[in-house]
Amino acid sequence: MTCWHEESDESIGPAVARLIEGYKTEQKDRRGTYLRYLHLYEGKRPPNYAEEDVHPDRLGLIKSAVGTAVSSIYAPQKPKPQFQTLGATWATRRKAYKLDRICEGVLNQRQASFINVWAFMIDAAQDAALQGLAAIKVVADTEAKRIDHQLIPTYDIFADPREGRNPRSLFQIEPISETAAKERWPHLQTYGGAEYEYIRTDYGSTARNEKMLELQFAYHLPASDDEPGKWAAVVGGQLVDSGEWTAPWFPFVFLYWDKSRDSIYGHGIADEGAELALIASDLDFRLQCRMRVASRKLVFYEEGSCNPDDLTRNDELVAVAIQPQAGFPPTEVATPPFSPVEIKFVDDKVRQFWDAIGISQVSAAARREQGVSSGVAMMTLNDTKQGRQLLKSQRYEQAYVDLAHQYVWRLRELAEEDPNFAIEYPGKSLLRAIKWDTADPDDLFTVTVAPASSLPHDPAGRQQMVQSLFESGVISAGTFKQLLGWPDFDSELTIENSESEYIDSLIERYLDADEEDGWDGSQYEPPEGFVMDKMGALRRFASAWFRARIDQQSLPEKEKAKAEFCIGLLSQYMEGLDQLLTPPEPEPAAAPPEAAPALPPEAMPPAQPIAPPQAEIGV
C-alpha cells in the first residue's frame, strides 16, 4: 500500500480526497458530539430534538463552568516566550534578544477581530474548556508578509487512529470561496467536488452569497533532516499546491483541557460534567412543573353551607355567607409543591457537577469567601481552589512555547520569498523593525516561558499583596506601581522609565557592535551629565557587563575578541559614569597675603598733634 505522500503529483489529489472522505465517515460521531456540546453551551435545543428527551442545560451550568475556567485559569495569564540560543558565537548569543523582540511583535499583531494574539488565545481557550481541544493553525501569509492565526474546529482535523497520540500524517479541511480559489490558483479551470459542509445546519436559511468549496490539506512530517516531509492542498480531488515540509511538527498548536490517552484529541468540561448538568436541569424542570400544578389553593366547605360562587370571586374582599347551623365552615389549605429534601437533592446534584469538573462554585457565582480579607490569604485560597487545574495553566503556557516555535518556522517561509524580510515590534512609542536574517537561530535555540502571576485579581487583595511585597523590600516603587495595574500610573511610569529605556537601548547597541561592520567611534555616546539616576544606570551597565563576561567564557578563542570589543564599550561607558559620580577634588584655596613686619619703637614716625575742632560759624 502506497502512502499519499509517495504518490505522483497526478495521484496525490485523489488519494488525499479519498482518505479525508473515509475519515469523515468513520469519525462522524466526533462531529455530532461537537454539535451537541455547542448547543449545550449556547442553551439551544439541537435540531430534531424530541420533547421527551432530556431537557437542555436550562440552569446554564456548562456555560457558567466554561466562563469561570477561562476567567480564572487562562485570562489572568499573559505568557511571553523567551528564547535561549545554543550557538557558540557571539552573534548567535545576541540573536536571543532579537528573537524575543520578534516574538513580541507577532503577538501584538491584530488577528481579525481580536486586538492581538493574547486576545485570540483567550477565545481559543473557550473551545479548549468546552470541547477539550482548541486547534490554532499558524499560517505564513506571503501576500501580506505576516503571520496569521486561525482557530480550526476540531471536527475538521483528521488523523489515522492507528497512529495513536503522535501521528506522522495529519489532514484538515476548511472552506474557501470559488472566487478566492480561482484567484489563488488561476491555472485550474474547473473546481468540482462537494461544497464545504458547515456544522451549523439549524439556521433555516438557504441563501448563499457564493459557492463555498472544501479546501483539503495533508501534511506528512519529515523522517530526518535529509528526508523532508510533504504537504499538499487539494480542491475537488485536484492537487492545487504542494511542496516539501521541513518543520518537525504540523502547522498547529493544540491547546488541551484534558488530553486523550490514545489520540490527538482531548476531553473538555462538557465531557466531564454534561450528564450531571442535564440531570440537575431535568430535576429542576420537574420541580418547576410540580410548582405550577401545586401552586393553587384548595378550599374545603360543607355542601350547602355557603354559596359556591362566593368562593370563586377575585375581589379584594370576599364575604362568604355561611348558612345557619353549619357545622363545617369553609377552610383554605395551601398544598406544598415539594419537600425540602427534594430541593436539597437538586442542590447536591449541582454541587456534584462542580466537584466533577474541579472548579469552585463560589468563584462561578462571583461571591467572596467569608472571613478571607488579606491578600496573602486570598492568593493561598486561590491556589488551593486551582490546584486541580494546575496542569491546565501549564498547558496554556506550553501553547505559547509552541507558538514561538511555529513563528520561527513560518518566518523562514516568509524569508524565502523576500530576503530582506523584516518584522516590526512595538517600542514604547514607535514601531521598530528587525531583519530576519540577523535573527534566524538556525535551530540552535530553546524556548521557555515565564511563570504566570499568582497575585490576587480583585483590587483590594492585589493592593494588599503588592503593599506587603513593597514594605518587605522585595520590589521597588516603580515595580509597585506596575504590579498594581492601575491605568492612572501610565503617564507617570512613562516619565520615570524613559531614562532606563534609553540606557537599555545603549546597552543593546554596544553589545551588537561589530568592528567588521562599519563600527567606528562616531556611534559611541558618552554618558550625559544630566542623567538623573547615574547610579541606576551604572547598575544596569554592570549587570550587562557581568552577563557578557559569563557568555564570553564559553566562546571559542576566535570569538572572544569580538566579545571583548563589545565588553570594552560597556567598560568605557561605566568609566564615564564613574567620573560623573566622583566629582574632582576642589583646588586648594589661595593663601592670604603676608602681613608686613612690625617696626621697632625707635623707627616709628613721631605722632602728629590732633587739631581741636573748629566752632561752627552761623550765617
C-alpha positions as CSV (number, residue, x, y, z in Angstrom):
1,M,0.0,0.0,0.0
2,T,1.4,3.4,-1.1
3,C,1.2,6.3,1.3
4,W,-0.4,9.5,-0.1
5,H,2.9,11.5,0.1
6,E,4.7,8.8,-2.0
7,E,2.2,9.2,-4.9
8,S,2.9,11.1,-8.0
9,D,1.6,14.6,-8.4
10,E,-1.3,13.3,-10.6
11,S,-2.3,10.8,-7.9
12,I,-1.9,12.9,-4.7
13,G,-5.1,14.8,-5.2
14,P,-7.4,11.7,-5.5
15,A,-5.5,9.9,-2.7
16,V,-5.9,12.8,-0.2
17,A,-9.6,13.3,-1.1
18,R,-10.3,9.6,-0.7
19,L,-8.6,9.5,2.7
20,I,-10.4,12.5,4.0
21,E,-13.8,11.2,2.9
22,G,-13.1,8.0,4.6
23,Y,-12.1,9.7,7.9
24,K,-15.2,11.9,7.7
25,T,-17.4,8.8,7.5
26,E,-15.6,6.8,10.2
27,Q,-15.4,9.7,12.6
28,K,-18.8,11.3,12.1
29,D,-19.5,10.8,15.8
30,R,-16.9,13.4,16.7
31,R,-18.9,15.9,14.6
32,G,-22.1,15.0,16.4
33,T,-20.5,15.3,19.8
34,Y,-19.1,18.7,18.9
35,L,-22.5,19.9,17.8
36,R,-24.2,18.6,21.0
37,Y,-21.7,20.3,23.3
38,L,-22.0,23.5,21.3
39,H,-25.8,23.6,21.8
40,L,-25.4,22.8,25.5
41,Y,-23.1,25.8,25.8
42,E,-25.4,28.1,23.9
43,G,-28.5,26.9,25.6
44,K,-30.2,25.9,22.4
45,R,-32.2,22.8,21.6
46,P,-30.5,21.0,18.7
47,P,-32.5,20.2,15.5
48,N,-34.7,17.2,15.7
49,Y,-34.6,17.2,19.5
50,A,-37.6,15.3,20.8
51,E,-39.6,16.8,23.6
52,E,-39.5,13.6,25.6
53,D,-35.7,13.6,25.5
54,V,-33.6,15.0,28.4
55,H,-34.1,18.8,28.7
56,P,-31.2,21.0,27.7
57,D,-28.9,22.7,30.2
58,R,-31.5,25.1,31.4
59,L,-29.5,26.0,34.5
60,G,-26.6,27.1,32.3
61,L,-24.1,25.1,34.3
62,I,-21.9,24.2,31.3
63,K,-21.7,27.9,30.1
64,S,-21.0,29.1,33.7
65,A,-18.3,26.5,34.2
66,V,-16.6,27.3,30.9
67,G,-16.7,31.1,31.6
68,T,-15.3,30.5,35.1
69,A,-12.5,28.3,33.8
70,V,-11.4,30.8,31.2
71,S,-11.6,33.8,33.6
72,S,-9.8,32.1,36.4
73,I,-7.2,29.9,34.6
74,Y,-6.5,31.5,31.2
75,A,-7.4,35.1,31.3
76,P,-5.1,36.1,34.3
77,Q,-2.1,34.9,32.3
78,K,-0.3,36.7,29.6
79,P,2.6,34.4,28.8
80,K,5.5,35.7,26.8
81,P,8.0,33.2,25.2
82,Q,11.7,33.7,26.0
83,F,14.4,32.4,23.6
84,Q,17.7,30.9,24.6
85,T,20.3,30.3,21.9
86,L,22.7,27.3,21.9
87,G,25.2,28.7,19.4
88,A,28.9,29.1,20.1
89,T,29.4,32.5,18.5
90,W,28.8,36.0,20.0
91,A,26.4,36.9,17.2
92,T,24.3,33.8,17.9
93,R,24.1,34.6,21.6
94,R,22.8,38.1,20.6
95,K,20.1,36.6,18.5
96,A,18.1,35.6,21.6
97,Y,17.3,39.2,22.3
98,K,16.2,39.8,18.8
99,L,14.0,36.7,18.8
100,D,12.3,38.0,22.0
101,R,11.5,41.3,20.2
102,I,10.3,39.5,17.1
103,C,8.0,37.2,19.0
104,E,6.7,40.2,20.9
105,G,6.0,41.9,17.6
106,V,4.0,38.9,16.3
107,L,2.0,38.6,19.5
108,N,1.0,42.2,19.3
109,Q,-0.3,42.0,15.7
110,R,-4.1,42.2,15.2
111,Q,-5.8,38.9,14.4
112,A,-9.1,39.5,12.5
113,S,-11.5,40.8,15.2
114,F,-9.0,40.4,18.0
115,I,-6.7,43.1,19.1
116,N,-3.7,40.8,19.5
117,V,-2.7,37.1,19.8
118,W,-3.3,37.1,23.6
119,A,-7.0,38.0,23.0
120,F,-7.2,35.4,20.2
121,M,-5.9,32.7,22.6
122,I,-8.5,33.6,25.2
123,D,-11.2,32.9,22.6
124,A,-9.5,29.7,21.7
125,A,-9.4,28.8,25.4
126,Q,-13.2,28.7,25.4
127,D,-13.1,25.9,22.8
128,A,-10.5,24.1,24.8
129,A,-12.5,24.2,28.0
130,L,-15.8,23.2,26.3
131,Q,-14.7,20.7,23.7
132,G,-11.4,19.6,25.2
133,L,-9.2,20.8,22.4
134,A,-8.5,24.0,20.5
135,A,-6.6,23.8,17.3
136,I,-4.7,27.0,16.3
137,K,-3.3,27.0,12.8
138,V,-0.3,29.3,12.3
139,V,0.0,30.4,8.6
140,A,2.6,32.4,6.8
141,D,0.7,35.0,4.7
142,T,3.1,35.7,1.8
143,E,1.0,38.4,0.3
144,A,0.6,40.5,3.5
145,K,4.1,39.4,4.7
146,R,2.8,38.5,8.2
147,I,1.8,35.5,10.3
148,D,-1.9,34.7,10.7
149,H,-3.7,32.6,13.3
150,Q,-6.8,30.6,12.6
151,L,-9.0,28.7,15.0
152,I,-9.9,25.5,13.3
153,P,-12.9,23.4,14.5
154,T,-11.6,20.1,15.8
155,Y,-14.1,18.1,13.7
156,D,-12.3,19.4,10.6
157,I,-9.0,17.8,11.6
158,F,-8.4,14.1,11.0
159,A,-5.7,11.6,11.8
160,D,-5.4,7.8,11.4
161,P,-6.5,6.4,14.8
162,R,-4.0,3.6,14.4
163,E,-1.1,6.1,14.6
164,G,-2.1,6.9,18.2
165,R,-1.1,10.0,20.0
166,N,1.8,11.0,17.7
167,P,0.6,10.6,14.1
168,R,3.0,11.2,11.2
169,S,0.3,12.5,8.8
170,L,-2.5,15.0,9.5
171,F,-5.4,16.1,7.4
172,Q,-7.5,19.2,7.6
173,I,-10.4,20.8,5.7
174,E,-11.6,24.4,5.6
175,P,-14.0,26.4,3.4
176,I,-12.8,28.6,0.5
177,S,-14.9,30.5,-1.9
178,E,-14.9,29.6,-5.5
179,T,-13.8,33.2,-6.4
180,A,-10.8,33.0,-4.0
181,A,-9.8,29.6,-5.3
182,K,-9.7,30.9,-8.9
183,E,-7.7,33.9,-7.9
184,R,-5.2,31.8,-5.9
185,W,-4.8,29.1,-8.4
186,P,-5.6,30.6,-11.8
187,H,-4.1,27.6,-13.7
188,L,-7.0,25.5,-12.8
189,Q,-10.1,25.7,-15.0
190,T,-12.7,23.6,-13.2
191,Y,-13.5,23.2,-9.5
192,G,-15.5,20.2,-8.8
193,G,-16.2,18.3,-5.7
194,A,-18.8,18.8,-2.9
195,E,-19.3,22.1,-1.1
196,Y,-17.9,22.6,2.4
197,E,-20.4,21.2,4.9
198,Y,-20.9,23.6,7.8
199,I,-21.7,22.1,11.2
200,R,-24.5,24.6,11.9
201,T,-27.5,23.4,9.9
202,D,-30.2,24.9,12.1
203,Y,-30.2,28.4,10.7
204,G,-33.1,27.7,8.4
205,S,-31.7,29.8,5.5
206,T,-30.8,28.5,2.0
207,A,-29.5,31.9,0.7
208,R,-25.8,31.8,-0.2
209,N,-23.5,34.6,-1.3
210,E,-21.3,32.3,-3.4
211,K,-20.3,28.7,-3.6
212,M,-18.0,27.6,-0.8
213,L,-15.6,24.8,-1.7
214,E,-13.9,22.3,0.6
215,L,-10.1,23.0,0.7
216,Q,-8.3,19.9,1.8
217,F,-4.8,19.9,3.4
218,A,-2.5,17.0,4.0
219,Y,0.8,17.1,6.0
220,H,3.5,14.4,6.5
221,L,6.3,15.0,8.9
222,P,10.0,14.6,7.8
223,A,11.7,11.4,8.7
224,S,15.0,13.1,9.2
225,D,17.0,16.2,8.3
226,D,17.9,14.6,5.0
227,E,14.4,13.3,4.2
228,P,11.9,16.2,4.3
229,G,8.2,15.6,4.6
230,K,5.5,16.8,2.3
231,W,2.4,19.0,2.3
232,A,-0.4,19.2,-0.3
233,A,-3.5,21.3,-0.9
234,V,-6.4,19.7,-2.8
235,V,-9.7,21.1,-4.1
236,G,-12.3,18.8,-5.7
237,G,-9.8,15.9,-5.9
238,Q,-7.3,18.1,-7.8
239,L,-3.8,19.0,-6.5
240,V,-3.6,22.8,-6.4
241,D,-0.4,23.2,-4.4
242,S,2.3,21.1,-2.7
243,G,5.9,21.2,-1.5
244,E,8.4,19.9,1.0
245,W,7.6,20.1,4.7
246,T,10.8,20.7,6.8
247,A,9.3,21.7,10.1
248,P,9.3,18.9,12.8
249,W,5.6,19.4,13.6
250,F,2.4,20.3,11.8
251,P,1.3,24.0,11.5
252,F,-1.0,23.6,14.5
253,V,-0.7,24.5,18.2
254,F,-3.0,22.3,20.3
255,L,-4.4,23.7,23.5
256,Y,-5.8,20.9,25.6
257,W,-8.2,20.9,28.6
258,D,-7.5,17.2,29.2
259,K,-5.6,15.2,26.6
260,S,-6.8,11.9,25.3
261,R,-4.6,9.0,26.2
262,D,-4.7,7.3,22.8
263,S,-5.3,10.0,20.2
264,I,-4.5,13.7,19.4
265,Y,-7.9,14.8,20.7
266,G,-9.0,15.8,24.2
267,H,-11.8,15.9,26.7
268,G,-13.4,19.1,28.0
269,I,-15.8,20.3,30.6
270,A,-18.8,19.0,28.7
271,D,-17.3,15.5,28.6
272,E,-16.7,15.7,32.4
273,G,-20.0,17.1,33.6
274,A,-22.6,17.2,30.8
275,E,-24.6,14.3,32.2
276,L,-24.6,15.8,35.7
277,A,-25.7,19.1,34.3
278,L,-28.5,17.6,32.4
279,I,-29.7,15.6,35.4
280,A,-29.7,18.7,37.6
281,S,-31.6,20.6,34.9
282,D,-34.1,17.8,34.4
283,L,-34.8,17.7,38.2
284,D,-35.2,21.5,38.3
285,F,-37.6,21.3,35.4
286,R,-39.7,18.6,37.1
287,L,-39.9,20.6,40.4
288,Q,-40.9,23.7,38.4
289,C,-43.7,21.7,36.8
290,R,-44.9,20.5,40.2
291,M,-44.7,24.0,41.5
292,R,-47.1,25.2,38.7
293,V,-49.5,22.3,39.4
294,A,-49.5,22.7,43.2
295,S,-49.5,26.5,43.3
296,R,-53.3,26.5,43.5
297,K,-55.1,26.7,46.9
298,L,-57.8,24.2,48.0
299,V,-60.9,25.4,49.9
300,F,-63.0,22.8,51.7
301,Y,-66.6,23.6,52.7
302,E,-69.7,21.6,53.7
303,E,-72.1,21.3,51.0
304,G,-75.0,23.7,51.3
305,S,-73.1,25.7,54.0
306,C,-72.4,28.7,51.6
307,N,-72.8,29.9,48.1
308,P,-70.0,28.3,45.9
309,D,-69.9,31.4,43.6
310,D,-68.7,33.4,46.5
311,L,-65.5,31.2,46.7
312,T,-64.5,32.0,43.1
313,R,-64.7,35.7,43.3
314,N,-61.4,37.7,42.9
315,D,-62.4,40.9,44.7
316,E,-60.1,42.4,47.3
317,L,-62.5,41.5,50.0
318,V,-64.8,38.5,49.6
319,A,-67.5,37.9,52.1
320,V,-68.7,34.3,52.2
321,A,-72.1,33.9,53.9
322,I,-72.4,30.7,56.0
323,Q,-75.7,29.1,56.5
324,P,-77.1,28.9,60.0
325,Q,-76.2,25.9,62.0
326,A,-73.4,25.0,59.5
327,G,-71.1,22.6,61.3
328,F,-68.1,22.9,59.0
329,P,-67.2,26.5,57.8
330,P,-65.0,26.8,54.6
331,T,-61.3,26.1,55.3
332,E,-58.5,27.2,53.0
333,V,-55.5,24.8,52.6
334,A,-52.2,25.5,50.7
335,T,-50.5,22.3,49.4
336,P,-46.7,22.4,49.4
337,P,-45.4,21.5,45.9
338,F,-42.4,19.6,47.2
339,S,-40.5,18.9,50.3
340,P,-37.1,20.4,51.5
341,V,-35.5,17.1,50.9
342,E,-36.2,17.3,47.2
343,I,-34.7,20.8,47.0
344,K,-31.6,19.6,48.7
345,F,-31.3,16.7,46.3
346,V,-31.2,19.1,43.4
347,D,-28.5,21.2,45.2
348,D,-26.5,18.1,45.7
349,K,-26.6,17.3,42.0
350,V,-25.4,20.8,41.2
351,R,-22.6,20.5,43.7
352,Q,-21.6,17.2,42.2
353,F,-21.3,18.8,38.8
354,W,-18.8,21.4,40.1
355,D,-16.9,18.8,42.1
356,A,-16.6,16.6,38.9
357,I,-15.1,19.4,36.8
358,G,-12.9,20.7,39.6
359,I,-13.9,24.4,39.5
360,S,-15.1,26.4,42.6
361,Q,-18.8,27.0,42.6
362,V,-18.2,30.1,44.7
363,S,-15.9,31.5,42.0
364,A,-18.6,30.8,39.4
365,A,-21.2,32.7,41.5
366,A,-18.7,35.7,41.9
367,R,-19.0,35.5,45.6
368,R,-16.2,36.3,48.0
369,E,-15.2,33.7,50.6
370,Q,-16.4,34.7,54.0
371,G,-13.8,35.5,56.6
372,V,-11.0,35.9,54.0
373,S,-9.8,39.5,53.7
374,S,-6.0,39.6,53.4
375,G,-4.2,39.5,50.1
376,V,-1.9,36.6,51.1
377,A,-4.9,34.5,52.3
378,M,-6.7,35.2,49.0
379,M,-3.7,34.1,47.0
380,T,-3.4,30.9,49.1
381,L,-7.1,30.1,48.8
382,N,-7.0,30.7,45.0
383,D,-4.0,28.3,44.7
384,T,-5.9,25.7,46.7
385,K,-9.0,26.1,44.5
386,Q,-7.0,25.9,41.3
387,G,-4.6,23.1,42.4
388,R,-6.5,20.6,40.3
389,Q,-6.3,22.9,37.3
390,L,-2.6,23.5,37.6
391,L,-2.0,21.3,34.6
392,K,-4.4,23.4,32.5
393,S,-2.4,26.5,33.4
394,Q,0.8,24.8,32.4
395,R,-0.7,23.6,29.1
396,Y,-1.7,27.2,28.4
397,E,1.9,28.3,28.9
398,Q,3.2,25.4,26.8
399,A,0.9,26.6,24.0
400,Y,2.9,29.9,23.8
401,V,6.2,27.9,23.6
402,D,4.7,26.0,20.7
403,L,3.6,29.3,19.1
404,A,7.2,30.6,19.4
405,H,8.5,27.6,17.5
406,Q,5.8,28.0,14.9
407,Y,6.8,31.6,14.4
408,V,10.4,30.7,13.7
409,W,9.3,28.1,11.1
410,R,6.8,30.4,9.4
411,L,9.1,33.4,9.3
412,R,11.6,31.2,7.5
413,E,9.0,30.6,4.8
414,L,8.4,34.4,4.5
415,A,12.1,35.0,4.3
416,E,12.4,32.6,1.4
417,E,10.0,34.8,-0.6
418,D,11.8,38.1,0.5
419,P,15.4,38.0,1.6
420,N,15.0,41.5,3.1
421,F,12.0,40.5,5.2
422,A,11.8,42.4,8.5
423,I,9.5,42.1,11.4
424,E,8.1,45.1,13.3
425,Y,7.8,45.1,17.0
426,P,6.3,47.7,19.3
427,G,8.7,50.0,21.2
428,K,7.5,52.4,23.9
429,S,6.1,54.9,21.4
430,L,7.3,53.8,17.9
431,L,7.4,50.6,15.9
432,R,10.9,49.2,15.3
433,A,12.0,46.6,12.8
434,I,14.5,43.7,12.8
435,K,15.6,41.9,9.7
436,W,15.0,38.2,9.9
437,D,18.4,37.2,8.5
438,T,20.1,38.8,11.5
439,A,17.9,36.8,14.0
440,D,17.4,33.3,12.4
441,P,18.8,30.9,15.1
442,D,19.3,28.0,12.6
443,D,17.6,25.6,15.1
444,L,20.2,26.4,17.8
445,F,17.7,27.6,20.3
446,T,15.3,26.6,23.1
447,V,12.1,28.4,24.3
448,T,10.8,28.9,27.8
449,V,8.0,31.0,29.2
450,A,8.0,33.0,32.4
451,P,5.5,31.6,35.1
452,A,2.2,33.4,35.2
453,S,1.4,35.8,38.1
454,S,-0.4,34.3,41.1
455,L,-1.3,37.7,42.6
456,P,-4.9,38.2,43.7
457,H,-7.1,39.6,40.9
458,D,-9.5,41.8,43.0
459,P,-8.3,45.4,43.6
460,A,-8.3,45.1,47.4
461,G,-6.4,41.8,47.5
462,R,-3.9,42.8,44.8
463,Q,-3.2,46.1,46.6
464,Q,-2.6,44.5,49.9
465,M,-0.4,41.8,48.4
466,V,1.8,44.3,46.5
467,Q,1.9,46.5,49.5
468,S,3.4,43.7,51.6
469,L,6.0,43.0,49.0
470,F,7.0,46.7,48.8
471,E,7.2,47.1,52.6
472,S,9.4,44.0,52.9
473,G,11.8,45.5,50.3
474,V,11.2,42.8,47.7
475,I,10.1,45.2,45.0
476,S,10.9,48.8,44.2
477,A,8.5,51.7,44.0
478,G,8.3,51.5,40.2
479,T,7.6,47.8,40.3
480,F,5.0,48.5,42.9
481,K,3.1,50.8,40.5
482,Q,3.4,48.3,37.6
483,L,2.0,45.4,39.6
484,L,-1.0,47.4,40.8
485,G,-2.1,47.6,37.1
486,W,-3.8,50.9,37.5
487,P,-4.1,52.9,34.3
488,D,-3.7,56.2,36.2
489,F,0.0,55.4,36.5
490,D,0.7,55.1,32.8
491,S,1.8,58.7,32.2
492,E,3.9,58.8,35.4
493,L,5.6,55.5,34.6
494,T,6.4,56.8,31.1
495,I,8.3,59.7,32.6
496,E,10.1,57.6,35.1
497,N,11.0,54.8,32.7
498,S,12.1,56.9,29.7
499,E,15.7,57.2,31.2
500,S,16.0,53.5,31.9
501,E,14.8,52.7,28.3
502,Y,17.4,55.0,26.9
503,I,20.1,53.3,29.0
504,D,18.9,49.8,27.8
505,S,19.0,50.9,24.2
506,L,22.6,52.0,24.6
507,I,23.5,48.6,26.2
508,E,21.9,46.7,23.3
509,R,23.7,49.0,20.8
510,Y,27.1,48.3,22.4
511,L,26.5,44.6,22.7
512,D,25.6,44.4,19.0
513,A,28.6,46.5,17.9
514,D,30.8,44.9,15.3
515,E,34.2,46.3,14.2
516,E,33.9,44.5,10.9
517,D,30.5,46.0,10.1
518,G,31.5,49.7,9.9
519,W,31.5,50.5,13.6
520,D,33.6,53.5,14.5
521,G,33.8,55.9,17.3
522,S,31.0,58.1,16.0
523,Q,28.4,55.6,17.1
524,Y,29.6,55.7,20.7
525,E,27.6,58.0,23.0
526,P,29.4,59.0,26.3
527,P,27.3,59.4,29.4
528,E,25.5,62.7,29.7
529,G,25.8,64.8,32.8
530,F,22.1,65.3,33.1
531,V,21.3,61.6,33.6
532,M,19.3,61.8,36.8
533,D,19.8,58.3,38.2
534,K,23.5,57.8,37.4
535,M,23.9,55.0,40.0
536,G,20.9,53.1,38.5
537,A,22.5,53.5,35.0
538,L,25.7,52.1,36.4
539,R,23.9,49.1,37.9
540,R,22.3,48.3,34.5
541,F,25.5,48.6,32.6
542,A,27.3,46.5,35.3
543,S,24.6,43.8,35.1
544,A,25.0,43.6,31.3
545,W,28.8,43.6,31.7
546,F,28.7,40.6,34.0
547,R,26.3,38.7,31.8
548,A,28.5,39.3,28.8
549,R,31.5,38.1,30.7
550,I,29.7,34.8,31.5
551,D,28.8,34.3,27.9
552,Q,32.3,35.1,26.8
553,Q,33.8,32.3,28.9
554,S,32.1,29.6,26.8
555,L,33.1,31.1,23.4
556,P,35.9,29.8,21.2
557,E,39.1,31.8,21.2
558,K,38.4,33.4,17.8
559,E,35.0,34.7,19.1
560,K,36.3,36.0,22.4
561,A,38.0,39.0,20.7
562,K,34.6,40.2,19.3
563,A,33.0,39.8,22.7
564,E,35.9,41.7,24.2
565,F,35.3,44.6,21.9
566,C,31.6,44.9,23.0
567,I,32.5,44.4,26.6
568,G,35.1,47.2,26.2
569,L,32.4,49.6,25.1
570,L,30.4,48.8,28.2
571,S,33.5,49.4,30.4
572,Q,34.2,52.7,28.6
573,Y,30.6,53.9,29.4
574,M,30.9,52.8,33.0
575,E,34.2,54.6,33.4
576,G,32.5,57.8,32.2
577,L,29.6,57.3,34.7
578,D,32.1,56.7,37.5
579,Q,33.8,60.0,36.7
580,L,30.4,61.8,36.8
581,L,29.6,60.1,40.1
582,T,33.1,61.1,41.6
583,P,33.5,64.9,41.2
584,P,37.1,66.2,41.0
585,E,38.7,67.3,44.2
586,P,38.5,71.1,44.8
587,E,41.6,73.1,44.2
588,P,43.3,74.4,47.4
589,A,42.4,78.0,48.2
590,A,45.0,80.7,47.7
591,A,46.9,81.8,50.8
592,P,46.2,85.3,52.2
593,P,48.9,87.9,51.7
594,E,51.6,88.0,54.5
595,A,51.4,91.0,56.9
596,A,54.3,93.5,56.9
597,P,56.8,93.0,59.8
598,A,56.3,95.3,62.8
599,L,58.8,98.3,63.1
600,P,60.8,98.9,66.3
601,P,59.7,101.8,68.5
602,E,62.7,103.9,67.6
603,A,61.8,103.6,63.9
604,M,58.2,104.6,64.4
605,P,57.3,108.1,62.9
606,P,56.5,110.8,65.5
607,A,52.9,111.2,66.4
608,Q,51.2,114.2,64.9
609,P,49.2,116.6,67.2
610,I,45.5,116.5,66.8
611,A,43.9,119.9,66.0
612,P,41.0,121.0,68.1
613,P,37.6,121.0,66.4
614,Q,36.6,124.4,65.0
615,A,33.4,126.0,66.1
616,E,30.7,126.2,63.6
617,I,30.1,129.7,62.4
618,G,26.5,130.6,61.8
619,V,25.4,132.7,59.0
